[in-house]
Amino acid sequence: MLTKERKQELIKEFGANERDTGSIEVQIALLTERIRYLTEHFKVHKKDFHSRRGLLKLIGRRRKFLNYLKRNNFQKYKDIISRLHIRG
């Protein structure tokens, strides 16, 4: 799961300062971390369909944030995609 320390690391890395939790880049980074955790969870627990629904909701929310960022600031979009290693 996403520990408090890991969350602070992501906020420092992607935010403007350590208290910047609402910026779109930080939100995308936090969602990506949760998505990666759940993906690993499903490699062990293949029949956990309730959590799978939550994963799909997280992916949809991240997709909406990425679309917003792509429309409004394409350079930041490309930067965050490469930094998070999303989209091969």
N, C-alpha and C positions, 0 to 999 in steps of 0.2 A: 504494500500500500504506500501511498504518498506520505512520507514522514514530514514532520514539521521542518526539519533541517533541510531536506531536499526541496521542499516548497520555497524556503527562504533563498536557497541557491538559485532556483529558477527565477525568482522575482528579481534578485540582484543581477542575474545575467541578461534577462530580457526587458526589465523595467528601466525607467529613467532614474529611479532611486530605489532604496530598499522598502519604501512604503507604497510604491506604485503597483498596486494589485489589480487595478481595473483596466489598465491599458490592454489593447487588443492583442499585442504580442505576448504579454504575460498570460492572458487567458488561453491563447492557443497553445502555449508551451505547457501549461498545467493540464489542459485537456489531453494533449499528446502523451504526457507522462502517464496519466490514468489509462489511456487507451492501450499503451504498451504493457502496462501491468495486467490489464484484463486479458490481453491477447496471450500473454504467458500463462495466465490462470486457465484459459480454455484449452491449452495443450495438455493439461493434466485432467481437468474436469470437463470432458466433452459434452456431457448432457446437462450442463447448468444453463438451462434456457432462460431462466429469470434474469440472470446477470447478463446474458447475451442481449436481451432487450435493452438493458441499461447501456451496454456498449454501443449498440446501434444509435441510441439517442445521443450519446457523447460524440460519436462520429458525425452525426447530422449537425450538431451544434458547432463543432469545429469547422465543418464544411461551410456553414453560414458565415462564421467569422472570417474564414479565408476568402470567401467570395467578396465580402465587404472590403477587406483589405486590398484585394486585387483591383476592385473598382476605384478605390480612393487613393491608394498609394502603391503603385505596382512595384517600385523598387524595394519597399519594405516587405512586400509579399514575397518577392524572389529571395530576399535575404533570409527571412524566417523559414522558408521552405528548405533552403540549403543548410541552415544552422540546425534544424531539427531532423534533417534527413528524411523528409516526407517526399513521396513521389520519386521513385528510383531514378 
